[in-house]
Amino acid sequence: MKPARFRYARPRSVAEAVELLHEHGELAKVLAGGQSLVPMMSMRLAQPEVIIDINRIGPLASLQRHLDGSWHVGALVRHAAFECIKAAGPIATLLRRAAGEIGHLPIRLRGSIGGSLVHADPAAEWPTVVMALDGTLVLESTYGVRRVAMSEFVDGPYSTSIREDELLTGLELPPAPPGLGAGFAELSRRPGDFATALSAVCITADDGVISTARVVAGGMPGGPVRCLEAEAVMVGRAADAVMPSAVGAAARASCHAFDDVHAPAAYRLAMSSVVVADAVTAALASVRPGTGAVR
């Protein structure tokens, strides 16, 4: 099939893009990487009257790590760019690891982190990773700038709190606290397929004792979920005494699934425990017992 007829606009600045969104509202769709939008238009699942192509807005493709260790990621940064990050540390390692799991190389070369976050596919890697990193999304409109925590951005499958006149321009990640360890794990039927289950975990250790934990499970029908019961299993315990399998089992209390064409609910829930345990194992391995220092 072919897309329905549409008007095409190619703004060269954020100000011009948000003015177009203000003018056309729900009739418009933003084109970033197009890896989700174009197939949906071809199948007539989406029929926008106006396409706003933001690929000529250069600043949106910026990936910066500031001197204080915080990150600013432009909405147009391609998935493949994260695979090429040269920086050391747990945040960079987590970003590289997650990016490598996204689709196949042609998708990673074109798809953008901003498009993935706004599309909010429950099986997508970036919403889970950004939630684990306590990231904040930067949304701009003709009324100004609004910042929304990733944990408050996703309302459900393919649904977010972005307004029809807003443009996601970037993502802010806080600096890594001392003793941060991070891990990522994903399970899919074949490399490049949508994830059956995935998880991102961030922990901090002080003198070998887990002081904070963020455990996020992805691949769930409603989107990524924070697994508070799993976090409680770790916080306050010595890092070398944490049993990843116990954390994975506790994570199931936060996960909900139903049968679909990709996997039965029971299987998806079982695999959520496995990927959480694997991500916890990776996070623990990146923390030196007794020092809280990052390997």
C-alpha positions as CSV (number, residue, x, y, z in Angstrom):
1,M,0.0,0.0,0.0
2,K,0.9,3.6,-0.3
3,P,0.4,6.5,2.1
4,A,-2.5,8.8,1.8
5,R,-1.8,12.2,0.4
6,F,-0.2,14.7,2.7
7,R,1.5,18.1,2.7
8,Y,5.2,18.2,3.4
9,A,7.1,20.8,5.5
10,R,10.8,20.9,6.2
11,P,11.6,23.5,8.9
12,R,15.2,24.5,9.6
13,S,14.8,25.6,13.2
14,V,13.0,24.4,16.3
15,A,11.0,27.7,16.3
16,E,9.8,27.0,12.8
17,A,8.9,23.4,13.7
18,V,6.9,24.3,16.8
19,E,5.1,27.0,14.9
20,L,4.0,24.4,12.3
21,L,2.8,22.1,15.1
22,H,0.9,25.0,16.7
23,E,-0.8,25.7,13.4
24,H,-1.7,22.2,12.4
25,G,-2.1,20.4,15.8
26,E,-3.4,16.8,15.6
27,L,-3.4,16.9,11.8
28,A,0.4,16.9,11.7
29,K,3.1,14.2,12.4
30,V,6.7,14.8,13.0
31,L,9.2,12.8,10.8
32,A,12.5,12.1,12.5
33,G,14.0,8.7,11.5
34,G,10.7,7.4,10.0
35,Q,11.3,3.8,11.0
36,S,7.9,3.6,12.7
37,L,5.9,6.4,11.1
38,V,6.6,5.5,7.4
39,P,5.4,1.9,7.7
40,M,2.3,3.0,9.6
41,M,1.5,5.5,6.9
42,S,2.1,2.9,4.2
43,M,-0.4,0.6,5.9
44,R,-2.8,3.6,6.3
45,L,-2.7,3.1,10.1
46,A,-1.6,6.8,10.3
47,Q,-2.9,9.4,7.8
48,P,-1.6,12.7,8.8
49,E,-2.5,15.7,6.6
50,V,0.9,17.4,7.2
51,I,4.4,15.8,7.7
52,I,6.9,18.0,9.5
53,D,10.4,16.7,8.6
54,I,12.8,17.9,11.3
55,N,15.9,16.4,9.8
56,R,17.3,19.7,8.7
57,I,17.4,21.0,12.3
58,G,21.1,20.5,13.0
59,P,21.2,21.1,16.8
60,L,18.7,18.2,17.4
61,A,21.4,15.8,16.3
62,S,23.8,16.8,19.1
63,L,25.1,14.2,21.6
64,Q,27.0,15.9,24.4
65,R,28.5,14.8,27.7
66,H,29.1,17.8,29.9
67,L,32.0,18.4,32.3
68,D,29.9,17.5,35.3
69,G,29.1,14.1,33.8
70,S,25.6,14.9,32.7
71,W,24.4,14.2,29.2
72,H,22.3,16.1,26.7
73,V,21.0,14.0,23.8
74,G,19.3,15.6,20.9
75,A,16.1,14.0,19.6
76,L,17.6,13.3,16.2
77,V,20.6,11.3,17.5
78,R,20.6,8.0,15.6
79,H,20.6,4.7,17.4
80,A,23.9,3.8,15.7
81,A,25.6,6.9,17.2
82,F,25.3,5.4,20.7
83,E,27.2,2.3,19.5
84,C,30.1,4.6,18.7
85,I,30.3,6.5,22.0
86,K,34.0,6.6,23.1
87,A,33.3,7.8,26.7
88,A,33.9,5.4,29.6
89,G,31.7,4.8,32.6
90,P,28.5,3.0,33.3
91,I,26.1,5.4,31.5
92,A,28.0,5.2,28.3
93,T,28.3,1.4,28.6
94,L,24.6,1.1,29.2
95,L,23.8,3.3,26.1
96,R,26.1,1.3,23.9
97,R,24.7,-2.0,25.1
98,A,21.1,-1.0,24.5
99,A,21.7,0.5,21.1
100,G,23.3,-2.7,19.8
101,E,20.0,-4.5,20.5
102,I,17.8,-2.2,18.4
103,G,16.7,-3.8,15.1
104,H,19.2,-4.3,12.4
105,L,22.0,-1.9,11.2
106,P,19.9,0.0,8.6
107,I,17.3,0.7,11.3
108,R,19.9,1.9,13.7
109,L,21.5,4.1,11.1
110,R,18.3,6.0,10.5
111,G,16.1,5.6,13.6
112,S,16.3,8.3,16.2
113,I,16.1,8.2,20.0
114,G,13.5,10.9,20.0
115,G,11.2,9.1,17.6
116,S,11.5,5.9,19.7
117,L,10.6,7.7,22.9
118,V,7.6,9.5,21.4
119,H,6.4,6.3,19.6
120,A,6.5,4.5,23.0
121,D,6.5,1.0,21.6
122,P,6.3,-1.3,24.7
123,A,9.1,-3.4,23.3
124,A,11.4,-0.5,22.6
125,E,14.8,-0.3,24.3
126,W,15.1,3.5,24.9
127,P,12.0,4.1,27.2
128,T,13.3,1.3,29.5
129,V,16.9,2.6,29.5
130,V,16.0,6.3,30.0
131,M,13.6,5.4,32.9
132,A,16.4,3.4,34.6
133,L,18.8,6.4,34.2
134,D,16.2,8.8,35.6
135,G,16.2,10.8,32.4
136,T,14.2,14.0,31.7
137,L,12.6,14.8,28.3
138,V,12.7,18.3,26.9
139,L,9.5,19.3,25.1
140,E,9.2,22.6,23.3
141,S,6.2,24.5,21.9
142,T,5.3,28.1,21.0
143,Y,4.5,28.5,24.7
144,G,8.0,27.6,25.9
145,V,9.9,24.6,27.2
146,R,8.5,21.9,29.4
147,R,10.5,19.1,31.1
148,V,9.0,15.8,31.9
149,A,10.5,12.9,33.8
150,M,10.6,9.7,31.7
151,S,8.8,7.9,34.5
152,E,5.8,10.3,33.9
153,F,6.0,10.5,30.1
154,V,4.6,7.1,29.0
155,D,0.9,6.8,29.6
156,G,0.5,3.3,28.0
157,P,1.3,1.4,24.8
158,Y,2.0,3.9,22.0
159,S,0.7,6.7,24.3
160,T,2.6,9.5,26.0
161,S,2.0,12.8,27.7
162,I,3.4,14.9,24.8
163,R,0.9,17.5,23.6
164,E,-0.1,17.8,20.0
165,D,1.7,21.2,19.7
166,E,4.9,20.0,21.3
167,L,8.2,18.8,19.8
168,L,10.5,16.5,21.7
169,T,13.9,18.3,21.2
170,G,16.1,16.4,23.6
171,L,16.8,14.3,26.6
172,E,18.8,15.1,29.7
173,L,20.6,12.4,31.8
174,P,22.0,13.3,35.2
175,P,25.6,12.6,36.0
176,A,26.6,9.2,37.3
177,P,26.6,9.2,41.1
178,P,29.7,7.7,42.8
179,G,29.5,3.9,42.8
180,L,27.1,3.6,40.0
181,G,26.7,0.2,38.3
182,A,24.4,-0.4,35.3
183,G,23.3,-3.4,33.4
184,F,21.0,-4.3,30.5
185,A,19.5,-7.5,29.2
186,E,17.1,-8.4,26.4
187,L,15.5,-11.5,25.1
188,S,14.0,-11.8,21.6
189,R,13.1,-14.7,19.3
190,R,15.9,-13.7,16.9
191,P,18.5,-10.9,16.8
192,G,16.8,-7.8,15.5
193,D,13.3,-8.9,16.5
194,F,11.1,-6.9,18.9
195,A,12.0,-7.8,22.5
196,T,9.9,-10.4,24.3
197,A,11.3,-9.0,27.6
198,L,14.1,-6.5,28.5
199,S,15.5,-4.8,31.5
200,A,17.7,-2.0,32.6
201,V,19.1,-1.7,36.1
202,C,21.1,1.0,37.8
203,I,22.5,0.6,41.3
204,T,24.8,2.6,43.5
205,A,27.1,1.1,46.2
206,D,28.7,2.7,49.2
207,D,31.4,0.6,50.8
208,G,30.1,-2.5,49.1
209,V,26.5,-1.9,50.3
210,I,23.7,-1.2,47.8
211,S,22.4,2.3,48.6
212,T,20.0,2.9,45.7
213,A,18.5,0.8,42.9
214,R,16.3,1.5,39.9
215,V,15.0,-1.7,38.2
216,V,13.0,-1.3,35.1
217,A,11.3,-4.1,33.1
218,G,10.4,-3.5,29.5
219,G,8.4,-5.5,26.9
220,M,5.3,-5.3,29.1
221,P,2.1,-4.5,27.3
222,G,1.7,-1.2,29.1
223,G,5.3,-0.1,28.6
224,P,8.3,0.0,30.9
225,V,7.6,-0.5,34.6
226,R,9.6,0.3,37.7
227,C,10.0,-2.8,39.8
228,L,9.8,-1.5,43.3
229,E,9.7,-4.9,45.0
230,A,12.9,-5.9,43.1
231,E,14.6,-2.7,44.2
232,A,13.7,-3.4,47.9
233,V,15.4,-6.8,47.7
234,M,18.7,-5.1,47.0
235,V,18.8,-1.8,48.9
236,G,20.6,-2.0,52.2
237,R,22.3,-5.3,51.3
238,A,25.9,-6.0,50.6
239,A,26.5,-6.2,46.8
240,D,28.2,-9.6,47.1
241,A,25.2,-10.9,49.0
242,V,22.5,-10.0,46.4
243,M,21.1,-12.9,44.5
244,P,20.1,-11.8,41.0
245,S,17.6,-14.6,40.7
246,A,15.8,-13.4,43.8
247,V,15.6,-9.9,42.4
248,G,14.3,-11.3,39.1
249,A,11.6,-13.2,41.0
250,A,10.6,-10.1,43.0
251,A,10.3,-8.1,39.7
252,R,7.4,-10.3,38.6
253,A,5.1,-8.6,41.2
254,S,5.4,-5.4,39.1
255,C,4.9,-7.0,35.7
256,H,1.6,-7.7,34.0
257,A,1.1,-9.4,30.6
258,F,-1.5,-11.0,28.4
259,D,-1.4,-13.5,25.6
260,D,-0.6,-12.1,22.2
261,V,0.8,-13.2,18.8
262,H,4.3,-12.9,20.0
263,A,4.3,-14.8,23.3
264,P,1.9,-16.2,25.9
265,A,1.6,-14.1,29.0
266,A,3.1,-16.8,31.3
267,Y,6.2,-17.0,29.1
268,R,6.7,-13.2,28.9
269,L,6.4,-12.9,32.7
270,A,8.9,-15.8,33.2
271,M,11.3,-14.1,30.9
272,S,10.9,-10.8,32.6
273,S,12.4,-12.4,35.7
274,V,15.3,-13.8,33.6
275,V,16.2,-10.5,32.0
276,V,15.9,-8.6,35.3
277,A,18.3,-11.1,36.9
278,D,20.7,-10.8,34.0
279,A,20.7,-7.0,34.1
280,V,21.2,-7.1,37.9
281,T,24.2,-9.5,37.4
282,A,25.7,-7.0,34.9
283,A,25.1,-4.1,37.2
284,L,26.7,-5.9,40.2
285,A,29.7,-6.9,38.1
286,S,30.4,-3.2,37.3
287,V,30.8,-2.3,41.0
288,R,33.9,-3.3,42.9
289,P,32.9,-4.9,46.2
290,G,33.9,-3.0,49.2
291,T,34.9,0.3,47.4
292,G,31.8,1.5,45.6
293,A,34.1,2.3,42.6
294,V,33.1,1.7,39.1
295,R,35.2,-0.8,37.1
